[in-house]
Amino acid sequence: LSPDGTRLVYVVNVADGKSQLAIRALDRPEATLLSGTEGALNPFFSPDGQWVAFFAPGKLKKVAITGGAAIDLCDTRSLPPGGSWGEDGSIVVALAARSPLSRLPSSGGAPQPVTQLDERNAEQSHRWPQVLPEGKAVLFTAGVYGAIEETGSIVVQSLRDGNRKVLRRGAYYGRYLPSGHLVYIQQGKLFAVRFDPGKWETGGAP
């Protein structure tokens, strides 16, 4: 869903069995295929809603919502589990299924490590990042590869000094909503809890 809530981008399977991105304005019934997005997975919008970043085989790319050629941003490995485009113009991304998070400019470039796997807690994967408002911190799921639903923890980490805090254990796919809530999945159910993204504090019963 675009930041202003007016458009939806999603993955469709086309005639030859490959995936491609489709975009639809929510006040219209028709969707349009975005050219140059063959093989695309896990799309996410730029903060201004004018670009969509996505993963294609071996690459992170971006394309304008109005169409045109897709632009390569960096190389990736295996099936990268998600990325997020921050307000400061940088992208935080999981470059592989078994990896910490990295950051790179939205114009492209060499990714730089952002997180480190916590071996004390047997972390093997950091995935589904979301850069929080003002770009000071990133929300993500940490856990054991292949068992993320059972071992996952919702974590928030500063993008400035690397400090981190576990918000929920036994949960995964955390997302901050503009309403001031953290939503996440736990034991097959979707939960919401009050969340202050500045203080990293949750409040009230989920």
Secondary structure, DSSP 8 states (H G I E B T S, - for coil): --TTSSEEEEEEE-TTS-EEEEEEETTSS--EE-TT-TT-EEEEE-TTSSEEEEEETTEEEEEETT----EEEEE--S----EEE-TTSEEEEE-SSS--EEEEETT----EE-----GGGT--EEEEEEE-GGGSEEEEEEE-TT-HHHH-EEEEEETTT--EEEEEES-EEEEEETTTEEEEEETTEEEEEEEETTTTEEES--
